[in-house]
């Protein structure tokens, strides 16, 4: 924990000296995200994206932070933006699948998980989720 605090202090000091120091800001945002300081992470990823709107890693990470904060519309926007530039980003598809599942939109959720499975056909976790979702849909559609 003390090393974490020292690292944060180091990057905050670097940004005080040069607020446009992208590496320091990215590292600080990543530290915040990895230690569940999601609101702080969002603040710094937003600044990074203002400076570089095509930073795909920042779009992904801010999406994760928003997801953790429960701000699902913004999380979706960032994952979708990333996918416009990198159609094979499996984690964005699975996160969108999880979000739409949480929003009780199983068809949309399944579509994202299936897209993830298309790009990662041997991922057992995604295989399991897709199979379970298809099984649930068949169960729901079964006649009484």
N, C-alpha and C positions, 0 to 999 in steps of 0.2 A: 504493500500500500504506500509506503514511504517513497519507493522508487517511482511509482505512478505519479505521486504528488510532485516529485522533483522534475519529472519529465514534463508535466503540465506547466510547471513554473518556467522551465527552460523555454518552451515554445511560446508561452505568453510573453516572456521577455523578448524573444526574437521578433514577435509580431509588434511589440511596442516600438522596437527600433525600425521595423519595416513592415507596415501592415499589408503590403502586397507580396510578402514572402510566401509563395504558394506551397512550398514544401513544408514549412513550419505550420501553416494553417491546415494543410491536409493531415499532417501527423497529429496535430492537436485534436482535430475533428475525429480522427480514427481512435485516439486515446479515449476521448469522451464516449464514443460509441461503444468501444470494447468494455467500458466500465459502467455502462448503463446510465450515462449522463446524456440521455437522448436529446433533451432540449438544447443543451450546449452544442452537441454534435450538429443538430439542425442549423443552428445559427452560423456555424463555421462552414458547413457544406453549402448553405445558401450564398455566402460570400464567395466561396470558390466557384460556384456556378454562375454568379454574376461576372466574375473575371474570365471564366471559360465555360460557356454554356454546353459545350460538347464533351465535358469531362464525364465519361461514362461511369467510371468508378464512383465519382461523387453522386451521380444520379442513383446508382444502386444503393450506396450507403445511406443517403438521405431517405431513400425509400424504406430501407430497413428501420431507420430511426423513426420515421413517421408511422410505420406499421406498429412498432413497439409502443408508441404514444397513443395509438388508436385513431390516428388521423388518416383514415384509409383512402379517402379521395386523393389526397396529396401523394400518398404512397403509390397508389395506382398510376397517377400521372407520371411519376418519376420512373417507375418500371416500364411503362409504355413508351416513354421517351427513349429510354435505353434500348428497348427492343426495335425501335425505328432505325437505330444505327447498328445494332448487333442482334440479328434475328435468331442467333443460336445461344443466347444467354439463358441457360437452363434455370438458374436460380431466380431470375425475374419471372419466368413462367410459373415456377412452383410457388413463389410468393403471391403472385396474382391468383393462382388457384386457391391458396389458403385464404386470401382476402375474400374472394367471392363465395367460398364455402362459409366463412364467418358471416357474410351478408345474406346467407340463405338463398344463393343463386347457384344451385348445383349444376345446371347445364353449362353455365359460363365457367364455373370452377373446373368441371371435368374437361372442357375444351382446352383450358390452359395446362392442366396436368397432362393431357394427351399430347399437346405440343411439346412439353418438356420431355415426355417419353420418346417422342419422335427424334429429338436431338440427343437423348441419353438413353438409348434402348436397353442398356444393361443395368440401369440404376434400379436396384431392388426396392428401395423405398418408394420411388415413383411408380414402379410396377404394382406394388401393394396398394397404394392409394387409388390408382386407376381401377384395379380389380375390385376393390372394396366399393368404390363409388358406382361402378357398373352393376355390381351385385345389389346394392341398395336401390338403384333405380329399377332394376328388374323386380325386386321385391315390392316396391311401391306401386309398380304398374300391374302387378299380378291381380287377376280377378278374385273376388271374394268367394 
